[in-house]
Amino acid sequence: MNKLYIGNVSAQATEEDFESIFEQWKIPYVRPFLLKSGYAFVECQDEKAAMKAIDVLSGKVELHGQVLEVEHSVSKRQRNCKLQIRNIPPHMQWEVLDSTLAQYGSVESCEQVNTDTETAVVNVRYSTKDQARLAIEKLNGTMMEKYALKVSYIPDEKAGPEGPPGVGRRGFNARGPPRSSSPCLGARPKVQSDVPLRILVPTQFVGAIIGKEGATIRNITKQTHSKIDIHRKENAGAAEKPITIHSTPEGCTSACRTIMEIMQKEAIDTKFTEEMPLKVLAHNNFVGRLIGKEGRNLKKIEQDTGTKITISPYHDLTVYNQERTITVKGNLEACTKAQEEMMIKIREAYDSDMAAMNLQSNLIPGLNLNALGLFPTGTPGMSPSVSSVPSSGAQGGCSFGGHPESETVHLFIPALAVGAIIGKQGQHIKQLSHFAGASIKIAPAEGMDSKLRMVIINGPPEAQFKAQCRIFSKLKEENFFGPREEVKLEAHIKVPSCAAGRVIGKGGKTVTDLQNMSCADVVVPRDQTPDENDDVVVKINGHFFACQLAQRRIQEILSHVKRQQQK
């Protein structure tokens, strides 16, 4: 979304004219201006620069007597379902905007974009391109509260190869994270983060944070535009209480800083002499990416902020508490900056995972994704106490009577990655087994020059999903695949030889449909000799969700065959 189309260009305009305009407005660009008859193209340094160019130039800057029009450059192939709507009245309620957009079709996603303008900007995806075309025709130029809406196409990753790397393959592109319910579009539109900031504070300071009749906490809430929950009744008698702050990233940081200032003042007034570090709570699923490979991310935050950061051990986690405590030691400024940097990493991990998860929630039948414990969702304040409890009723694969049956999957990973999966003294693979609820073993190498090693995973569908998810993620985190390279692995599952024909289908139709639906390569090698259990191998190759979808559908077929045999 960095390439711009500049319309209404005078015949007298030159490259130097545009260079002068972009330099005057301090808009960085990376390639020469491409001038055509009546229009031009340019590529900006990043999306922020492109947005600035649209905001400050379009309809406002005149060149040789003609007012320039600036918008995203979108090829016809990518003029599909995705629009950007600018110049939205700053105080418009989400309900009003939602109802306006719904007049033209089904809105799949609506995400607010952070800009430096007083008016709001949103990116909208409609279900069909006809709906998007109708919306752009009807809404562009429409007056709302004395503001004329500006609507243009933005590149639709579903429509072609120009989207971000690894995105947009046959319906597997990530949708934006869910928006919080009906916020007011403020003067400086910032979207509320889906990941609240959770901190621990000493119990004796809770009263000072709340203030007389709640005056102090109301004041913090008002000043930082936050919703703050102090969980006083949790963990009766505990030395520390959790506080959940819902706001924009900036609002969370501001509220956190104010709370720390109140605690420091209270400590002086009450002659409290113990050290008061900042303690941040983070769901375990995001901690690995916060730490980074060989601890690089955390070390960089420590170096940049002059703080000392420690994280509570993995074995402190329980099935009812999947949060780790991140302790930050340093002065107020340093702790505030470190919190800000850490939450950037945590939010990135959350957004990435949730976008993929939301897309898959209806595509993997029989799997209770909400109960996997992978993400801190489902409870107010994102306390994982409910969402992390394993589901007792999730059914998938060959399950009977409400109890999911155990499955065995052989996953092949690069031989060089074995150390990363096992971890120091086997700690990582033990933690992974405990987290997933699966048996995970690495088979011996088949030969000295073998480039792949087999990981044997045994457990029910949810355990398979969790274990394989973390293995795929670990390989990406440890850079066994490039930054723009999708992690693709081969998985083998054994099926009874009598059921292999059902997986293949008449004339290969079932396996072909399975490949088209899942985006995975599925192969049932012909002329296999069944093993001692009369089983043959089905090979599945693809990215994580493709592999999962193919595995689940094959297990469905096997379950159906088994039920028929039992009858």
C-alpha positions as a printed NumPy array, in Angstrom:
array([[  0.   ,   0.   ,   0.   ],
       [  2.979,   2.32 ,  -0.502],
       [  2.466,   3.061,  -4.208],
       [  0.444,   6.186,  -5.043],
       [ -1.584,   7.367,  -8.011],
       [ -1.543,  11.135,  -8.562],
       [ -4.414,  12.391, -10.739],
       [ -5.464,  15.691, -12.329],
       [ -1.862,  16.441, -13.319],
       [ -1.212,  19.404, -15.62 ],
       [  0.567,  18.853, -18.934],
       [  3.21 ,  21.358, -17.743],
       [  4.094,  19.306, -14.632],
       [  7.599,  17.864, -14.345],
       [  9.363,  15.371, -12.099],
       [ 11.126,  18.317, -10.447],
       [  7.74 ,  19.821,  -9.537],
       [  6.706,  16.682,  -7.701],
       [ 10.104,  16.272,  -6.036],
       [  9.779,  19.833,  -4.765],
       [  6.241,  19.225,  -3.402],
       [  7.208,  15.987,  -1.623],
       [ 10.334,  17.566,  -0.133],
       [  8.347,  20.631,   0.976],
       [  5.88 ,  18.409,   2.859],
       [  8.677,  16.089,   4.088],
       [  7.177,  12.974,   2.474],
       [  9.886,  10.328,   1.87 ],
       [  9.709,   8.443,  -1.446],
       [ 11.963,   5.734,  -2.858],
       [ 11.612,   5.77 ,  -6.641],
       [ 11.502,   8.429,  -9.385],
       [  8.126,   9.893, -10.29 ],
       [  6.58 ,   8.217, -13.327],
       [  4.741,  10.869, -15.336],
       [  2.005,   9.983, -17.801],
       [ -0.493,  12.134, -19.666],
       [ -2.674,  13.649, -16.941],
       [ -1.467,  11.448, -14.064],
       [  1.642,  10.131, -12.307],
       [  2.853,   7.332, -10.017],
       [  5.311,   7.29 ,  -7.122],
       [  6.316,   4.775,  -4.463],
       [  6.635,   6.058,  -0.899],
       [  9.088,   4.824,   1.693],
       [  6.39 ,   3.138,   3.792],
       [  2.651,   3.041,   4.43 ],
       [  2.858,   5.936,   6.894],
       [  4.459,   8.166,   4.235],
       [  1.817,   7.132,   1.69 ],
       [ -0.975,   7.988,   4.122],
       [  0.621,  11.368,   4.84 ],
       [  0.812,  12.147,   1.112],
       [ -2.881,  11.353,   0.681],
       [ -3.848,  13.384,   3.757],
       [ -1.856,  16.556,   3.035],
       [ -1.855,  16.656,  -0.778],
       [ -5.101,  15.217,  -2.146],
       [ -7.589,  17.975,  -2.939],
       [ -5.402,  20.557,  -1.165],
       [ -2.264,  21.181,  -3.231],
       [ -2.388,  22.95 ,  -6.577],
       [  0.149,  22.431,  -9.377],
       [  0.041,  24.605, -12.502],
       [ -3.547,  25.626, -11.781],
       [ -4.878,  22.09 , -11.14 ],
       [ -5.643,  20.595,  -7.72 ],
       [ -3.929,  17.216,  -7.331],
       [ -5.798,  14.029,  -6.481],
       [ -3.73 ,  11.473,  -4.558],
       [ -4.79 ,   7.943,  -3.646],
       [ -3.425,   4.404,  -3.409],
       [ -2.372,   2.96 ,  -6.75 ],
       [ -4.428,  -0.183,  -7.212],
       [ -4.333,  -2.356, -10.31 ],
       [ -7.668,  -3.455, -11.818],
       [ -6.914,  -6.986, -10.69 ],
       [ -6.725,  -5.833,  -7.065],
       [ -9.76 ,  -3.529,  -7.154],
       [-11.745,  -6.169,  -5.421],
       [-13.367,  -5.9  ,  -1.989],
       [-11.18 ,  -3.553,   0.054],
       [-11.736,   0.203,   0.43 ],
       [-10.247,   3.033,   2.424],
       [-12.66 ,   5.698,   3.679],
       [-11.081,   8.992,   4.737],
       [-12.301,  12.31 ,   6.156],
       [-14.775,  10.639,   8.557],
       [-16.135,  13.094,  11.173],
       [-13.917,  12.768,  14.262],
       [-16.75 ,  12.22 ,  16.753],
       [-18.861,   9.844,  14.702],
       [-20.074,   6.812,  16.638],
       [-19.177,   3.34 ,  15.327],
       [-22.88 ,   2.414,  15.239],
       [-23.557,   5.217,  12.751],
       [-20.593,   4.27 ,  10.572],
       [-21.461,   0.56 ,  10.685],
       [-25.071,   1.181,   9.643],
       [-23.922,   3.48 ,   6.809],
       [-21.5  ,   0.868,   5.45 ],
       [-24.064,  -1.931,   5.813],
       [-26.378,  -0.185,   3.321],
       [-24.151,  -1.377,   0.466],
       [-23.439,  -4.969,   1.509],
       [-21.966,  -7.319,   4.077],
       [-18.919,  -5.825,   5.841],
       [-16.338,  -8.508,   6.686],
       [-13.969,  -6.203,   8.562],
       [-13.646,  -2.536,   9.453],
       [-10.342,  -1.424,  10.96 ],
       [ -9.442,   2.075,  12.085],
       [ -6.141,   3.44 ,  10.73 ],
       [ -3.869,   5.613,  12.844],
       [ -3.123,   8.929,  11.088],
       [ -2.03 ,  12.434,  12.009],
       [ -5.267,  13.967,  10.728],
       [ -8.131,  15.223,  12.846],
       [-10.632,  13.182,  10.868],
       [-10.812,   9.397,  11.06 ],
       [ -9.733,   6.821,   8.469],
       [-10.939,   3.208,   8.194],
       [-10.092,   0.25 ,   5.978],
       [-13.206,  -1.722,   5.026],
       [-13.56 ,  -5.132,   3.39 ],
       [-16.871,  -6.079,   1.776],
       [-17.905,  -9.667,   1.007],
       [-18.033,  -9.124,  -2.767],
       [-16.442,  -6.737,  -5.226],
       [-19.882,  -5.635,  -6.464],
       [-20.695,  -4.448,  -2.949],
       [-17.367,  -2.601,  -2.742],
       [-17.971,  -0.986,  -6.155],
       [-21.445,   0.165,  -5.061],
       [-20.058,   1.574,  -1.804],
       [-17.342,   3.559,  -3.587],
       [-19.881,   4.98 ,  -6.069],
       [-22.407,   5.983,  -3.395],
       [-20.123,   7.088,  -0.564],
       [-17.389,   9.031,  -2.361],
       [-18.126,  12.726,  -1.823],
       [-21.072,  12.076,   0.498],
       [-21.405,  14.787,   3.157],
       [-21.445,  13.626,   6.782],
       [-21.552,  16.319,   9.464],
       [-20.016,  18.883,   7.067],
       [-17.242,  16.458,   6.043],
       [-17.063,  15.07 ,   2.486],
       [-16.083,  11.409,   2.59 ],
       [-13.205,  10.297,   0.37 ],
       [-13.359,   6.669,  -0.705],
       [-10.792,   4.767,  -2.769],
       [ -9.712,   1.193,  -3.416],
       [ -6.736,  -0.218,  -1.557],
       [ -4.86 ,  -3.336,  -2.722],
       [ -6.877,  -6.421,  -1.891],
       [ -4.508,  -9.258,  -0.935],
       [ -7.116, -11.814,  -2.022],
       [ -7.009, -10.509,  -5.549],
       [ -3.406, -10.795,  -6.608],
       [  0.275, -11.176,  -5.774],
       [  0.89 ,  -7.588,  -4.748],
       [ -0.164,  -8.164,  -1.133],
       [  2.255,  -8.837,   1.745],
       [  4.513, -11.907,   1.433],
       [  2.918, -15.13 ,   2.576],
       [ -0.588, -13.676,   2.472],
       [ -3.528, -14.167,   0.154],
       [ -3.177, -17.767,  -0.954],
       [ -6.545, -19.164,  -1.925],
       [ -8.545, -17.621,   0.87 ],
       [ -5.961, -17.974,   3.636],
       [ -5.147, -14.271,   3.937],
       [ -5.407, -12.824,   7.426],
       [ -8.284, -10.566,   8.258],
       [ -7.774,  -7.671,  10.58 ],
       [ -8.142,  -8.227,  14.311],
       [-11.606,  -7.736,  15.747],
       [-12.52 ,  -4.184,  16.688],
       [-13.783,  -3.34 ,  20.141],
       [-17.458,  -2.551,  20.351],
       [-18.589,   0.889,  19.267],
       [-15.827,   3.257,  20.376],
       [-16.174,   6.935,  19.585],
       [-13.912,   8.1  ,  16.784],
       [-11.786,  10.692,  18.599],
       [-10.093,  13.841,  17.317],
       [ -6.848,  11.896,  16.923],
       [ -8.304,   8.559,  15.831],
       [ -6.488,   5.701,  17.534],
       [ -7.991,   2.25 ,  17.739],
       [ -8.279,   0.582,  21.137],
       [ -5.844,  -2.299,  21.365],
       [ -7.281,  -5.805,  21.55 ],
       [ -4.549,  -6.612,  24.075],
       [ -5.041,  -4.776,  27.373],
       [ -2.094,  -3.986,  29.613],
       [ -2.156,  -6.124,  32.774],
       [  0.048,  -5.196,  35.713],
       [  0.514,  -6.433,  39.287],
       [  0.577,  -3.921,  42.156],
       [  1.222,  -4.431,  45.886],
       [ -2.113,  -4.893,  47.676],
       [ -1.377,  -2.107,  50.188],
       [ -1.325,   0.48 ,  47.363],
       [ -4.711,  -0.449,  45.867],
       [ -6.547,   1.999,  48.151],
       [ -4.353,   4.923,  47.042],
       [ -4.867,   4.023,  43.37 ],
       [ -8.657,   3.943,  43.819],
       [ -8.716,   7.117,  45.968],
       [-11.462,   8.482,  48.182],
       [-14.818,   7.273,  46.833],
       [-13.028,   6.21 ,  43.636],
       [-11.995,   9.777,  42.704],
       [ -8.381,   8.944,  41.814],
       [ -9.132,   6.007,  39.52 ],
       [-11.94 ,   7.989,  37.818],
       [ -9.478,  10.805,  37.182],
       [ -6.899,   8.41 ,  35.661],
       [ -9.602,   6.846,  33.497],
       [-10.75 ,  10.244,  32.242],
       [ -7.262,  11.649,  31.574],
       [ -5.952,   8.573,  29.734],
       [ -9.253,   7.624,  27.984],
       [ -8.956,   4.155,  29.525],
       [-11.15 ,   1.532,  31.111],
       [ -9.348,   0.28 ,  34.22 ],
       [-10.353,  -2.797,  36.224],
       [ -8.754,  -3.334,  39.636],
       [ -9.308,  -6.983,  40.549],
       [ -9.465,  -6.52 ,  44.321],
       [-11.399,  -9.721,  45.003],
       [ -9.009, -12.01 ,  43.114],
       [ -6.622, -14.12 ,  45.191],
       [ -7.903, -13.123,  48.633],
       [ -5.012, -12.429,  50.968],
       [ -2.454, -12.217,  48.134],
       [  0.371,  -9.677,  48.425],
       [ -0.338,  -8.38 ,  44.904],
       [ -3.454,  -7.593,  42.874],
       [ -3.817,  -7.489,  39.071],
       [ -4.983,  -4.34 ,  37.258],
       [ -6.281,  -4.5  ,  33.679],
       [ -6.051,  -1.371,  31.503],
       [ -8.09 ,  -1.223,  28.284],
       [ -7.115,   1.632,  25.982],
       [ -5.001,   2.562,  22.996],
       [ -1.312,   1.63 ,  23.378],
       [ -0.628,   5.273,  24.272],
       [ -3.468,   5.305,  26.788],
       [ -2.229,   2.095,  28.428],
       [  1.268,   3.536,  28.822],
       [ -0.049,   6.81 ,  30.236],
       [ -2.309,   5.036,  32.745],
       [  0.495,   2.693,  33.798],
       [  2.856,   5.621,  34.368],
       [  0.26 ,   7.477,  36.456],
       [ -0.392,   4.391,  38.61 ],
       [  3.358,   3.985,  39.179],
       [  3.64 ,   7.662,  40.189],
       [  0.801,   7.226,  42.722],
       [  2.486,   4.133,  44.188],
       [  5.834,   5.905,  44.496],
       [  4.222,   8.854,  46.294],
       [  2.308,   6.504,  48.589],
       [  5.515,   4.575,  49.33 ],
       [  7.2  ,   7.807,  50.491],
       [  4.177,   8.838,  52.594],
       [  3.956,   5.423,  54.292],
       [  7.746,   4.96 ,  54.586],
       [  7.57 ,   1.827,  52.438],
       [ 11.234,   0.971,  51.812],
       [ 11.027,  -2.171,  49.633],
       [ 11.883,  -1.941,  45.946],
       [  8.837,  -1.46 ,  43.699],
       [  9.549,  -2.817,  40.216],
       [  6.956,  -2.689,  37.447],
       [  5.319,  -6.095,  37.007],
       [  3.565,  -6.81 ,  33.702],
       [  1.452,  -9.929,  33.084],
       [  1.634, -11.587,  29.646],
       [  0.044, -14.747,  28.293],
       [  2.616, -17.496,  27.914],
       [  1.889, -17.924,  24.204],
       [  3.461, -14.522,  23.465],
       [  6.438, -14.656,  25.816],
       [  8.689, -16.635,  23.438],
       [  8.358, -13.988,  20.749],
       [  8.855, -11.217,  23.307],
       [ 12.118, -12.849,  24.388],
       [ 13.215, -13.493,  20.783],
       [ 15.869, -15.834,  19.454],
       [ 18.647, -16.272,  22.027],
       [ 16.949, -13.549,  24.078],
       [ 17.76 , -10.82 ,  21.54 ],
       [ 14.47 ,  -8.92 ,  21.746],
       [ 14.538,  -8.715,  25.527],
       [ 18.237,  -7.808,  25.619],
       [ 17.625,  -4.985,  23.148],
       [ 14.767,  -3.599,  25.264],
       [ 17.006,  -3.746,  28.343],
       [ 19.823,  -1.961,  26.525],
       [ 17.556,   0.669,  24.951],
       [ 15.799,   1.504,  28.228],
       [ 18.495,   0.873,  30.844],
       [ 16.325,  -1.624,  32.731],
       [ 16.753,  -5.135,  34.106],
       [ 13.973,  -7.506,  33.013],
       [ 13.228, -10.984,  34.362],
       [ 10.374, -13.374,  33.519],
       [  8.77 , -15.873,  35.887],
       [  9.605, -19.524,  35.123],
       [  7.448, -21.672,  32.884],
       [  6.799, -24.271,  35.586],
       [  4.884, -21.664,  37.656],
       [  2.043, -21.86 ,  35.134],
       [ -1.088, -23.865,  35.873],
       [ -4.051, -24.919,  33.753],
       [ -5.971, -22.023,  35.346],
       [ -3.232, -19.435,  34.955],
       [ -1.338, -19.171,  31.689],
       [  0.205, -15.753,  32.423],
       [  3.884, -15.099,  33.102],
       [  5.045, -12.203,  35.294],
       [  7.567,  -9.86 ,  33.648],
       [  9.459,  -7.859,  36.284],
       [ 11.07 ,  -4.594,  35.145],
       [ 13.578,  -2.831,  37.407],
       [ 14.668,   0.756,  36.744],
       [ 13.549,   4.335,  37.251],
       [ 10.044,   5.513,  36.333],
       [ 10.994,   6.73 ,  32.843],
       [ 12.936,   3.572,  32.038],
       [ 10.177,   1.224,  33.255],
       [  7.545,   3.15 ,  31.289],
       [  9.61 ,   2.93 ,  28.093],
       [ 10.349,  -0.785,  28.625],
       [  6.621,  -1.514,  29.152],
       [  5.848,   0.311,  25.911],
       [  8.453,  -1.674,  23.934],
       [  7.397,  -5.017,  25.427],
       [  3.72 ,  -4.438,  24.663],
       [  4.563,  -3.648,  21.028],
       [  6.046,  -7.147,  20.695],
       [  3.157,  -8.783,  22.575],
       [  0.51 ,  -6.996,  20.477],
       [  2.292,  -7.971,  17.257],
       [  2.268, -11.625,  18.339],
       [ -1.402, -11.423,  19.341],
       [ -2.523,  -9.723,  16.123],
       [ -0.636, -12.237,  13.997],
       [ -2.048, -15.248,  15.818],
       [ -5.604, -13.985,  16.146],
       [ -5.882, -13.   ,  12.49 ],
       [ -4.985, -16.545,  11.475],
       [ -7.125, -18.049,  14.241],
       [-10.234, -16.04 ,  13.382],
       [-10.036, -17.14 ,   9.769],
       [ -9.741, -20.784,  10.752],
       [-12.388, -20.896,  13.475],
       [-15.058, -22.122,  11.04 ],
       [-12.767, -24.157,   8.807],
       [-11.631, -26.895,  11.174],
       [-14.74 , -28.862,  12.094],
       [-14.982, -30.532,  15.465],
       [-12.132, -28.573,  17.039],
       [-12.899, -26.217,  19.927],
       [-10.404, -23.47 ,  19.123],
       [-11.602, -21.214,  21.94 ],
       [-10.644, -23.806,  24.517],
       [ -7.131, -24.48 ,  23.264],
       [ -5.493, -22.104,  25.718],
       [ -3.404, -20.612,  22.918],
       [ -4.812, -17.116,  23.264],
       [ -6.004, -15.079,  26.234],
       [ -9.566, -14.606,  25.052],
       [-13.066, -15.15 ,  26.327],
       [-13.05 , -13.375,  29.699],
       [-13.204,  -9.749,  30.791],
       [ -9.763,  -8.272,  31.111],
       [ -8.447, -11.166,  29.091],
       [ -7.796, -13.122,  32.234],
       [ -7.082, -16.58 ,  30.855],
       [ -8.633, -18.491,  33.734],
       [-11.577, -19.641,  31.611],
       [-10.156, -19.735,  28.116],
       [ -7.159, -21.816,  29.153],
       [ -9.137, -24.704,  30.637],
       [ -8.95 , -27.61 ,  28.173],
       [-12.25 , -28.487,  26.589],
       [-13.903, -31.648,  27.762],
       [-16.264, -31.858,  24.84 ],
       [-14.132, -31.005,  21.813],
       [-14.512, -33.723,  19.262],
       [-12.533, -34.317,  16.125],
       [-11.074, -37.212,  14.209],
       [-12.1  , -40.678,  15.402],
       [-13.846, -39.707,  18.628],
       [-16.71 , -41.536,  20.281],
       [-18.877, -40.923,  23.327],
       [-17.608, -37.34 ,  23.781],
       [-14.   , -38.396,  24.458],
       [-11.59 , -37.516,  21.638],
       [ -9.508, -40.441,  20.545],
       [ -5.73 , -40.141,  20.448],
       [ -4.05 , -39.701,  17.067],
       [ -0.452, -40.15 ,  15.955],
       [  1.145, -37.709,  13.511],
       [  4.702, -37.837,  12.175],
       [  5.942, -34.293,  11.487],
       [  9.201, -33.784,   9.594],
       [ 11.406, -30.856,  10.634],
       [ 14.86 , -29.684,   9.431],
       [ 17.536, -31.818,  11.114],
       [ 19.331, -28.635,  12.203],
       [ 16.233, -27.558,  14.153],
       [ 16.186, -30.572,  16.482],
       [ 18.204, -28.748,  19.162],
       [ 15.763, -25.821,  19.163],
       [ 12.758, -28.134,  19.578],
       [ 14.407, -30.181,  22.354],
       [ 15.856, -27.157,  24.187],
       [ 18.537, -27.058,  26.852],
       [ 18.533, -30.358,  28.78 ],
       [ 15.253, -31.227,  27.044],
       [ 13.374, -28.384,  28.748],
       [ 11.556, -27.042,  25.666],
       [ 10.169, -30.372,  24.483],
       [  9.04 , -31.181,  28.058],
       [  7.283, -27.813,  28.343],
       [  5.73 , -28.267,  24.918],
       [  4.415, -31.74 ,  25.844],
       [  2.978, -30.357,  29.093],
       [  1.404, -27.344,  27.372],
       [ -0.144, -29.353,  24.533],
       [ -1.112, -32.424,  26.529],
       [  0.607, -34.643,  23.96 ],
       [  3.437, -37.147,  23.849],
       [  6.216, -35.656,  21.681],
       [  9.304, -37.644,  20.72 ],
       [ 12.012, -37.161,  18.115],
       [ 12.95 , -40.289,  16.194],
       [ 16.622, -41.156,  15.628],
       [ 18.185, -39.905,  12.388],
       [ 17.815, -42.355,   9.491],
       [ 21.329, -41.621,   8.273],
       [ 24.325, -39.34 ,   8.769],
       [ 23.318, -37.088,   5.873],
       [ 19.61 , -36.976,   6.643],
       [ 18.314, -33.401,   6.279],
       [ 14.982, -34.125,   7.999],
       [ 14.078, -35.582,  11.379],
       [ 10.766, -37.106,  12.347],
       [  8.825, -35.751,  15.334],
       [  6.278, -38.272,  16.644],
       [  3.244, -36.546,  18.208],
       [  0.606, -38.602,  19.987],
       [ -2.544, -37.045,  21.439],
       [ -6.158, -36.021,  20.737],
       [ -7.059, -33.363,  18.117],
       [ -6.63 , -30.342,  20.406],
       [ -3.253, -31.609,  21.595],
       [ -2.172, -32.151,  17.973],
       [ -3.237, -28.618,  17.066],
       [ -1.37 , -27.045,  20.002],
       [  1.802, -29.108,  19.615],
       [  2.077, -28.626,  15.859],
       [  1.235, -24.908,  16.174],
       [  4.154, -24.326,  18.56 ],
       [  6.564, -26.401,  16.443],
       [  5.722, -24.384,  13.312],
       [  6.041, -21.151,  15.326],
       [  9.341, -22.2  ,  16.903],
       [ 10.901, -22.894,  13.492],
       [  9.841, -19.409,  12.358],
       [ 11.083, -17.73 ,  15.56 ],
       [ 14.455, -19.464,  15.309],
       [ 14.876, -18.349,  11.682],
       [ 14.931, -21.81 ,  10.089],
       [ 12.724, -20.172,   7.475],
       [ 13.372, -16.717,   6.013],
       [ 11.457, -13.588,   7.136],
       [  9.294, -13.685,   4.004],
       [  9.21 , -17.468,   3.714],
       [  6.182, -19.435,   4.834],
       [  6.864, -22.36 ,   7.169],
       [  5.814, -25.502,   5.315],
       [  6.324, -28.973,   6.746],
       [  5.416, -32.506,   5.745],
       [  3.196, -34.569,   8.035],
       [  2.471, -38.291,   7.747],
       [ -0.59 , -40.012,   9.202],
       [ -1.317, -43.71 ,   8.991],
       [ -4.695, -44.944,   7.769],
       [ -6.032, -48.489,   7.541],
       [ -5.33 , -49.854,   4.063],
       [ -9.033, -50.603,   3.677],
       [ -9.802, -46.878,   4.121],
       [ -7.122, -45.543,   1.745],
       [ -9.504, -45.768,  -1.199],
       [-12.005, -43.585,   0.652],
       [ -9.332, -40.917,   1.166],
       [ -8.457, -41.036,  -2.544],
       [-12.066, -41.143,  -3.747],
       [-13.444, -42.257,  -7.072],
       [-11.015, -41.192,  -9.795],
       [ -9.012, -39.284,  -7.142],
       [-11.884, -36.801,  -6.6  ],
       [-11.807, -36.814,  -2.771],
       [ -8.086, -36.179,  -2.489],
       [ -8.255, -33.496,  -5.213],
       [-11.121, -31.739,  -3.431],
       [ -9.197, -32.013,  -0.185],
       [ -6.152, -30.321,  -1.734],
       [ -8.227, -27.53 ,  -3.253],
       [-10.067, -26.912,  -0.005],
       [ -7.087, -27.028,   2.374],
       [ -4.295, -25.596,   0.151],
       [ -2.121, -28.53 ,   1.285],
       [ -0.506, -31.136,  -0.948],
       [ -2.045, -34.499,  -0.03 ],
       [ -0.55 , -37.698,  -1.433],
       [ -1.609, -41.304,  -0.869],
       [  1.287, -43.179,  -2.474],
       [  0.008, -45.997,  -4.694],
       [  1.279, -49.55 ,  -4.455],
       [  2.224, -49.136,  -0.772],
       [  2.824, -52.301,   1.148],
       [  0.762, -52.105,   4.362],
       [  2.734, -52.356,   7.603],
       [  2.263, -54.995,  10.3  ],
       [ -0.936, -53.215,  11.447],
       [ -2.305, -53.18 ,   7.889],
       [ -1.828, -49.368,   7.71 ],
       [ -0.574, -47.19 ,   4.868],
       [  0.827, -43.624,   5.01 ],
       [ -0.891, -40.431,   3.799],
       [  1.533, -37.555,   3.206],
       [  0.434, -33.938,   3.814],
       [  2.615, -30.946,   2.976],
       [  1.782, -27.284,   3.564],
       [  1.662, -24.345,   5.969],
       [  0.263, -24.88 ,   9.465],
       [ -3.452, -24.251,   8.933],
       [ -3.431, -26.095,   5.609],
       [ -1.887, -29.134,   7.318],
       [ -4.402, -28.95 ,  10.167],
       [ -7.37 , -28.686,   7.864],
       [ -6.22 , -31.653,   5.768],
       [ -5.548, -33.751,   8.884],
       [ -8.985, -33.018,  10.331],
       [-10.801, -33.86 ,   7.098],
       [ -8.895, -37.14 ,   6.727],
       [ -9.706, -38.025,  10.343],
       [-13.363, -37.29 ,   9.572],
       [-13.252, -39.795,   6.697],
       [-11.62 , -42.391,   8.973],
       [-14.215, -41.746,  11.68 ],
       [-17.007, -42.306,   9.152],
       [-15.42 , -45.56 ,   7.964],
       [-15.01 , -46.744,  11.553],
       [-18.646, -46.037,  12.405],
       [-19.77 , -47.97 ,   9.344],
       [-17.611, -50.931,  10.388],
       [-19.033, -50.85 ,  13.922],
       [-22.594, -50.914,  12.567]])
